[in-house]
Amino acid sequence: MVPERRVPRGVRAERGFRALGVQRPLTFSQVGVVASLAGPLARARISIFIVSTFDTDYVLVRDRDLGGALRALRAAGHRLDV
């Protein structure tokens, strides 16, 4: 992930997002990880953008939705280190 201040001017970019990362490495055999994150956020009416890499996932939420996203994920039983 690149901090917004590092994106050159003139480059088309969506700004105002926060990235929440799954901390532990994930194996390809683990299923439902994204669903367990996306479901509570959808029920809280929070739009997300998912970035998946080889060994982990990131959930991007708008700055204005960060507090609600954290509350929704905690209520769903996710442990968050912020």
N, CA, C and O atoms as CSV, one atom per row, in Angstrom:
chain,resi,resn,atom,element,x,y,z
A,1,MET,N,N,0.840,-1.167,0.000
A,1,MET,CA,C,0.000,0.000,0.000
A,1,MET,C,C,0.898,1.248,0.000
A,1,MET,O,O,1.967,1.268,0.611
A,2,VAL,N,N,0.440,2.262,-0.688
A,2,VAL,CA,C,1.214,3.496,-0.811
A,2,VAL,C,C,0.482,4.623,-0.090
A,2,VAL,O,O,-0.709,4.829,-0.323
A,3,PRO,N,N,1.176,5.357,0.784
A,3,PRO,CA,C,0.532,6.516,1.407
A,3,PRO,C,C,0.095,7.517,0.336
A,3,PRO,O,O,0.795,7.711,-0.658
A,4,GLU,N,N,-1.041,8.138,0.536
A,4,GLU,CA,C,-1.569,9.073,-0.469
A,4,GLU,C,C,-0.577,10.155,-0.833
A,4,GLU,O,O,-0.514,10.567,-1.991
A,5,ARG,N,N,0.193,10.620,0.124
A,5,ARG,CA,C,1.131,11.720,-0.151
A,5,ARG,C,C,2.214,11.316,-1.151
A,5,ARG,O,O,2.875,12.183,-1.723
A,6,ARG,N,N,2.403,10.019,-1.370
A,6,ARG,CA,C,3.427,9.533,-2.290
A,6,ARG,C,C,2.911,9.371,-3.715
A,6,ARG,O,O,3.697,9.141,-4.634
A,7,VAL,N,N,1.601,9.488,-3.908
A,7,VAL,CA,C,1.039,9.368,-5.255
A,7,VAL,C,C,1.304,10.679,-5.989
A,7,VAL,O,O,0.879,11.738,-5.526
A,8,PRO,N,N,1.995,10.627,-7.120
A,8,PRO,CA,C,2.314,11.855,-7.851
A,8,PRO,C,C,1.060,12.608,-8.292
A,8,PRO,O,O,0.033,12.005,-8.603
A,9,ARG,N,N,1.163,13.913,-8.311
A,9,ARG,CA,C,0.063,14.735,-8.827
A,9,ARG,C,C,-0.177,14.371,-10.283
A,9,ARG,O,O,0.753,14.051,-11.024
A,10,GLY,N,N,-1.424,14.424,-10.670
A,10,GLY,CA,C,-1.771,14.101,-12.044
A,10,GLY,C,C,-2.055,12.623,-12.270
A,10,GLY,O,O,-2.561,12.241,-13.325
A,11,VAL,N,N,-1.735,11.801,-11.296
A,11,VAL,CA,C,-2.027,10.374,-11.411
A,11,VAL,C,C,-3.441,10.151,-10.901
A,11,VAL,O,O,-3.788,10.576,-9.800
A,12,ARG,N,N,-4.250,9.484,-11.706
A,12,ARG,CA,C,-5.621,9.197,-11.286
A,12,ARG,C,C,-5.586,8.229,-10.106
A,12,ARG,O,O,-5.015,7.141,-10.189
A,13,ALA,N,N,-6.207,8.646,-9.016
A,13,ALA,CA,C,-6.188,7.815,-7.811
A,13,ALA,C,C,-7.436,8.096,-6.984
A,13,ALA,O,O,-7.906,9.231,-6.909
A,14,GLU,N,N,-7.957,7.054,-6.373
A,14,GLU,CA,C,-9.030,7.220,-5.402
A,14,GLU,C,C,-8.363,7.502,-4.074
A,14,GLU,O,O,-7.487,6.754,-3.641
A,15,ARG,N,N,-8.770,8.567,-3.433
A,15,ARG,CA,C,-8.145,8.960,-2.172
A,15,ARG,C,C,-9.146,8.812,-1.035
A,15,ARG,O,O,-10.346,8.652,-1.257
A,16,GLY,N,N,-8.630,8.869,0.178
A,16,GLY,CA,C,-9.498,8.829,1.341
A,16,GLY,C,C,-9.855,7.432,1.808
A,16,GLY,O,O,-10.943,7.214,2.341
A,17,PHE,N,N,-8.951,6.481,1.615
A,17,PHE,CA,C,-9.183,5.112,2.060
A,17,PHE,C,C,-8.243,4.747,3.197
A,17,PHE,O,O,-7.146,5.292,3.319
A,18,ARG,N,N,-8.693,3.818,4.023
A,18,ARG,CA,C,-7.859,3.199,5.060
A,18,ARG,C,C,-7.789,1.709,4.761
A,18,ARG,O,O,-8.784,1.103,4.364
A,19,ALA,N,N,-6.634,1.130,4.948
A,19,ALA,CA,C,-6.450,-0.302,4.691
A,19,ALA,C,C,-6.409,-1.062,6.007
A,19,ALA,O,O,-5.667,-0.710,6.924
A,20,LEU,N,N,-7.214,-2.102,6.081
A,20,LEU,CA,C,-7.199,-3.021,7.210
A,20,LEU,C,C,-6.642,-4.335,6.693
A,20,LEU,O,O,-7.201,-4.926,5.769
A,21,GLY,N,N,-5.548,-4.796,7.278
A,21,GLY,CA,C,-4.901,-6.005,6.785
A,21,GLY,C,C,-5.099,-7.186,7.713
A,21,GLY,O,O,-5.122,-7.044,8.936
A,22,VAL,N,N,-5.241,-8.351,7.109
A,22,VAL,CA,C,-5.274,-9.592,7.877
A,22,VAL,C,C,-3.819,-9.873,8.262
A,22,VAL,O,O,-2.962,-10.009,7.388
A,23,GLN,N,N,-3.541,-9.958,9.557
A,23,GLN,CA,C,-2.142,-10.027,10.002
A,23,GLN,C,C,-1.456,-11.348,9.753
A,23,GLN,O,O,-0.298,-11.367,9.336
A,24,ARG,N,N,-2.126,-12.437,9.991
A,24,ARG,CA,C,-1.423,-13.709,9.857
A,24,ARG,C,C,-1.375,-14.129,8.399
A,24,ARG,O,O,-2.292,-13.832,7.634
A,25,PRO,N,N,-0.320,-14.812,8.013
A,25,PRO,CA,C,-0.285,-15.314,6.639
A,25,PRO,C,C,-1.431,-16.302,6.413
A,25,PRO,O,O,-1.752,-17.113,7.282
A,26,LEU,N,N,-2.024,-16.218,5.255
A,26,LEU,CA,C,-3.127,-17.101,4.885
A,26,LEU,C,C,-2.639,-18.126,3.875
A,26,LEU,O,O,-1.786,-17.837,3.035
A,27,THR,N,N,-3.189,-19.317,3.972
A,27,THR,CA,C,-2.894,-20.330,2.962
A,27,THR,C,C,-4.049,-20.356,1.971
A,27,THR,O,O,-5.157,-19.919,2.281
A,28,PHE,N,N,-3.782,-20.870,0.787
A,28,PHE,CA,C,-4.805,-20.904,-0.244
A,28,PHE,C,C,-5.970,-21.811,0.136
A,28,PHE,O,O,-7.069,-21.671,-0.402
A,29,SER,N,N,-5.735,-22.733,1.053
A,29,SER,CA,C,-6.796,-23.658,1.455
A,29,SER,C,C,-7.785,-23.039,2.448
A,29,SER,O,O,-8.837,-23.621,2.713
A,30,GLN,N,N,-7.461,-21.875,2.992
A,30,GLN,CA,C,-8.383,-21.223,3.925
A,30,GLN,C,C,-9.485,-20.529,3.119
A,30,GLN,O,O,-9.215,-19.659,2.291
A,31,VAL,N,N,-10.714,-20.928,3.377
A,31,VAL,CA,C,-11.834,-20.353,2.629
A,31,VAL,C,C,-12.710,-19.528,3.563
A,31,VAL,O,O,-12.775,-19.788,4.764
A,32,GLY,N,N,-13.376,-18.542,3.001
A,32,GLY,CA,C,-14.325,-17.748,3.763
A,32,GLY,C,C,-13.741,-16.569,4.507
A,32,GLY,O,O,-14.467,-15.876,5.219
A,33,VAL,N,N,-12.451,-16.320,4.364
A,33,VAL,CA,C,-11.826,-15.211,5.092
A,33,VAL,C,C,-12.423,-13.886,4.648
A,33,VAL,O,O,-12.855,-13.088,5.481
A,34,VAL,N,N,-12.450,-13.648,3.352
A,34,VAL,CA,C,-13.002,-12.390,2.843
A,34,VAL,C,C,-14.483,-12.286,3.176
A,34,VAL,O,O,-14.960,-11.207,3.528
A,35,ALA,N,N,-15.214,-13.382,3.072
A,35,ALA,CA,C,-16.645,-13.368,3.392
A,35,ALA,C,C,-16.879,-13.003,4.854
A,35,ALA,O,O,-17.833,-12.294,5.175
A,36,SER,N,N,-16.004,-13.489,5.747
A,36,SER,CA,C,-16.182,-13.187,7.170
A,36,SER,C,C,-15.936,-11.719,7.474
A,36,SER,O,O,-16.413,-11.205,8.486
A,37,LEU,N,N,-15.199,-11.044,6.613
A,37,LEU,CA,C,-14.955,-9.608,6.766
A,37,LEU,C,C,-16.010,-8.797,6.013
A,37,LEU,O,O,-16.521,-7.804,6.529
A,38,ALA,N,N,-16.328,-9.223,4.805
A,38,ALA,CA,C,-17.258,-8.473,3.959
A,38,ALA,C,C,-18.685,-8.524,4.481
A,38,ALA,O,O,-19.409,-7.534,4.388
A,39,GLY,N,N,-19.102,-9.660,5.028
A,39,GLY,CA,C,-20.478,-9.802,5.506
A,39,GLY,C,C,-20.869,-8.778,6.552
A,39,GLY,O,O,-21.856,-8.066,6.363
A,40,PRO,N,N,-20.126,-8.678,7.659
A,40,PRO,CA,C,-20.473,-7.685,8.677
A,40,PRO,C,C,-20.427,-6.248,8.149
A,40,PRO,O,O,-21.226,-5.405,8.558
A,41,LEU,N,N,-19.496,-5.978,7.249
A,41,LEU,CA,C,-19.399,-4.623,6.703
A,41,LEU,C,C,-20.567,-4.330,5.772
A,41,LEU,O,O,-21.070,-3.206,5.752
A,42,ALA,N,N,-21.002,-5.309,5.010
A,42,ALA,CA,C,-22.177,-5.122,4.149
A,42,ALA,C,C,-23.421,-4.871,4.993
A,42,ALA,O,O,-24.234,-4.004,4.673
A,43,ARG,N,N,-23.562,-5.637,6.076
A,43,ARG,CA,C,-24.724,-5.433,6.953
A,43,ARG,C,C,-24.700,-4.056,7.599
A,43,ARG,O,O,-25.751,-3.493,7.906
A,44,ALA,N,N,-23.499,-3.511,7.807
A,44,ALA,CA,C,-23.362,-2.160,8.359
A,44,ALA,C,C,-23.427,-1.097,7.255
A,44,ALA,O,O,-23.269,0.094,7.522
A,45,ARG,N,N,-23.661,-1.543,6.012
A,45,ARG,CA,C,-23.786,-0.658,4.853
A,45,ARG,C,C,-22.505,0.139,4.590
A,45,ARG,O,O,-22.542,1.323,4.256
A,46,ILE,N,N,-21.372,-0.551,4.752
A,46,ILE,CA,C,-20.068,0.056,4.509
A,46,ILE,C,C,-19.485,-0.566,3.248
A,46,ILE,O,O,-19.286,-1.778,3.169
A,47,SER,N,N,-19.217,0.285,2.265
A,47,SER,CA,C,-18.610,-0.176,1.011
A,47,SER,C,C,-17.148,-0.514,1.244
A,47,SER,O,O,-16.463,0.139,2.031
A,48,ILE,N,N,-16.680,-1.543,0.549
A,48,ILE,CA,C,-15.297,-1.971,0.709
A,48,ILE,C,C,-14.654,-2.216,-0.646
A,48,ILE,O,O,-15.329,-2.369,-1.664
A,49,PHE,N,N,-13.349,-2.247,-0.627
A,49,PHE,CA,C,-12.543,-2.653,-1.771
A,49,PHE,C,C,-11.557,-3.670,-1.227
A,49,PHE,O,O,-10.833,-3.373,-0.277
A,50,ILE,N,N,-11.512,-4.859,-1.803
A,50,ILE,CA,C,-10.660,-5.935,-1.321
A,50,ILE,C,C,-9.429,-6.068,-2.213
A,50,ILE,O,O,-9.535,-6.056,-3.439
A,51,VAL,N,N,-8.280,-6.193,-1.592
A,51,VAL,CA,C,-7.042,-6.499,-2.291
A,51,VAL,C,C,-6.514,-7.784,-1.676
A,51,VAL,O,O,-6.254,-7.845,-0.474
A,52,SER,N,N,-6.359,-8.801,-2.499
A,52,SER,CA,C,-5.832,-10.084,-2.032
A,52,SER,C,C,-4.455,-10.307,-2.629
A,52,SER,O,O,-4.239,-10.108,-3.825
A,53,THR,N,N,-3.533,-10.722,-1.781
A,53,THR,CA,C,-2.192,-11.048,-2.237
A,53,THR,C,C,-1.977,-12.548,-2.044
A,53,THR,O,O,-2.903,-13.268,-1.671
A,54,PHE,N,N,-0.782,-13.006,-2.293
A,54,PHE,CA,C,-0.493,-14.428,-2.178
A,54,PHE,C,C,-0.781,-14.964,-0.787
A,54,PHE,O,O,-1.302,-16.071,-0.646
A,55,ASP,N,N,-0.449,-14.190,0.249
A,55,ASP,CA,C,-0.575,-14.734,1.599
A,55,ASP,C,C,-1.418,-13.918,2.571
A,55,ASP,O,O,-1.463,-14.241,3.758
A,56,THR,N,N,-2.081,-12.877,2.102
A,56,THR,CA,C,-2.963,-12.125,3.002
A,56,THR,C,C,-3.988,-11.327,2.204
A,56,THR,O,O,-3.944,-11.289,0.975
A,57,ASP,N,N,-4.896,-10.700,2.912
A,57,ASP,CA,C,-5.937,-9.875,2.293
A,57,ASP,C,C,-5.969,-8.518,2.978
A,57,ASP,O,O,-5.596,-8.382,4.143
A,58,TYR,N,N,-6.421,-7.516,2.231
A,58,TYR,CA,C,-6.604,-6.169,2.762
A,58,TYR,C,C,-8.024,-5.734,2.435
A,58,TYR,O,O,-8.534,-5.984,1.343
A,59,VAL,N,N,-8.648,-5.080,3.403
A,59,VAL,CA,C,-9.971,-4.492,3.204
A,59,VAL,C,C,-9.786,-2.986,3.263
A,59,VAL,O,O,-9.319,-2.454,4.270
A,60,LEU,N,N,-10.149,-2.299,2.193
A,60,LEU,CA,C,-10.056,-0.847,2.173
A,60,LEU,C,C,-11.435,-0.262,2.397
A,60,LEU,O,O,-12.407,-0.663,1.757
A,61,VAL,N,N,-11.509,0.693,3.314
A,61,VAL,CA,C,-12.751,1.402,3.604
A,61,VAL,C,C,-12.463,2.899,3.539
A,61,VAL,O,O,-11.330,3.337,3.738
A,62,ARG,N,N,-13.488,3.657,3.262
A,62,ARG,CA,C,-13.340,5.112,3.241
A,62,ARG,C,C,-12.992,5.609,4.647
A,62,ARG,O,O,-13.420,5.032,5.647
A,63,ASP,N,N,-12.206,6.690,4.703
A,63,ASP,CA,C,-11.847,7.295,5.991
A,63,ASP,C,C,-13.079,7.502,6.871
A,63,ASP,O,O,-13.070,7.184,8.060
A,64,ARG,N,N,-14.125,8.037,6.269
A,64,ARG,CA,C,-15.327,8.373,7.040
A,64,ARG,C,C,-16.030,7.139,7.610
A,64,ARG,O,O,-16.823,7.255,8.544
A,65,ASP,N,N,-15.746,5.967,7.057
A,65,ASP,CA,C,-16.386,4.727,7.503
A,65,ASP,C,C,-15.524,3.901,8.445
A,65,ASP,O,O,-15.949,2.837,8.893
A,66,LEU,N,N,-14.319,4.372,8.752
A,66,LEU,CA,C,-13.396,3.559,9.534
A,66,LEU,C,C,-13.969,3.185,10.903
A,66,LEU,O,O,-13.912,2.017,11.288
A,67,GLY,N,N,-14.512,4.140,11.637
A,67,GLY,CA,C,-15.066,3.843,12.961
A,67,GLY,C,C,-16.174,2.811,12.904
A,67,GLY,O,O,-16.195,1.879,13.709
A,68,GLY,N,N,-17.091,2.963,11.969
A,68,GLY,CA,C,-18.187,2.007,11.814
A,68,GLY,C,C,-17.685,0.639,11.392
A,68,GLY,O,O,-18.221,-0.384,11.818
A,69,ALA,N,N,-16.650,0.617,10.549
A,69,ALA,CA,C,-16.081,-0.656,10.106
A,69,ALA,C,C,-15.444,-1.391,11.277
A,69,ALA,O,O,-15.627,-2.599,11.428
A,70,LEU,N,N,-14.710,-0.679,12.094
A,70,LEU,CA,C,-14.075,-1.304,13.253
A,70,LEU,C,C,-15.123,-1.843,14.221
A,70,LEU,O,O,-14.973,-2.943,14.753
A,71,ARG,N,N,-16.171,-1.079,14.448
A,71,ARG,CA,C,-17.248,-1.543,15.339
A,71,ARG,C,C,-17.924,-2.792,14.780
A,71,ARG,O,O,-18.174,-3.747,15.516
A,72,ALA,N,N,-18.217,-2.788,13.485
A,72,ALA,CA,C,-18.893,-3.932,12.858
A,72,ALA,C,C,-18.022,-5.182,12.912
A,72,ALA,O,O,-18.520,-6.274,13.184
A,73,LEU,N,N,-16.744,-5.031,12.657
A,73,LEU,CA,C,-15.854,-6.194,12.675
A,73,LEU,C,C,-15.673,-6.735,14.094
A,73,LEU,O,O,-15.653,-7.949,14.299
A,74,ARG,N,N,-15.544,-5.846,15.064
A,74,ARG,CA,C,-15.449,-6.300,16.464
A,74,ARG,C,C,-16.719,-7.021,16.886
A,74,ARG,O,O,-16.657,-8.068,17.530
A,75,ALA,N,N,-17.870,-6.464,16.525
A,75,ALA,CA,C,-19.150,-7.086,16.890
A,75,ALA,C,C,-19.280,-8.471,16.260
A,75,ALA,O,O,-19.973,-9.334,16.799
A,76,ALA,N,N,-18.624,-8.687,15.134
A,76,ALA,CA,C,-18.669,-9.988,14.455
A,76,ALA,C,C,-17.636,-10.962,15.021
A,76,ALA,O,O,-17.535,-12.102,14.567
A,77,GLY,N,N,-16.873,-10.509,16.011
A,77,GLY,CA,C,-15.914,-11.404,16.666
A,77,GLY,C,C,-14.481,-11.316,16.165
A,77,GLY,O,O,-13.639,-12.118,16.570
A,78,HIS,N,N,-14.189,-10.359,15.293
A,78,HIS,CA,C,-12.819,-10.205,14.816
A,78,HIS,C,C,-11.988,-9.453,15.854
A,78,HIS,O,O,-12.458,-8.494,16.467
A,79,ARG,N,N,-10.764,-9.896,16.038
A,79,ARG,CA,C,-9.836,-9.188,16.919
A,79,ARG,C,C,-9.070,-8.172,16.081
A,79,ARG,O,O,-8.494,-8.516,15.049
A,80,LEU,N,N,-9.067,-6.933,16.525
A,80,LEU,CA,C,-8.415,-5.866,15.776
A,80,LEU,C,C,-7.291,-5.260,16.591
A,80,LEU,O,O,-7.464,-4.952,17.770
A,81,ASP,N,N,-6.156,-5.093,15.973
A,81,ASP,CA,C,-5.017,-4.399,16.581
A,81,ASP,C,C,-4.861,-3.080,15.863
A,81,ASP,O,O,-4.323,-3.034,14.757
A,82,VAL,N,N,-5.324,-2.006,16.477
A,82,VAL,CA,C,-5.237,-0.687,15.837
A,82,VAL,C,C,-4.386,0.250,16.648
A,82,VAL,O,O,-4.200,1.405,16.263
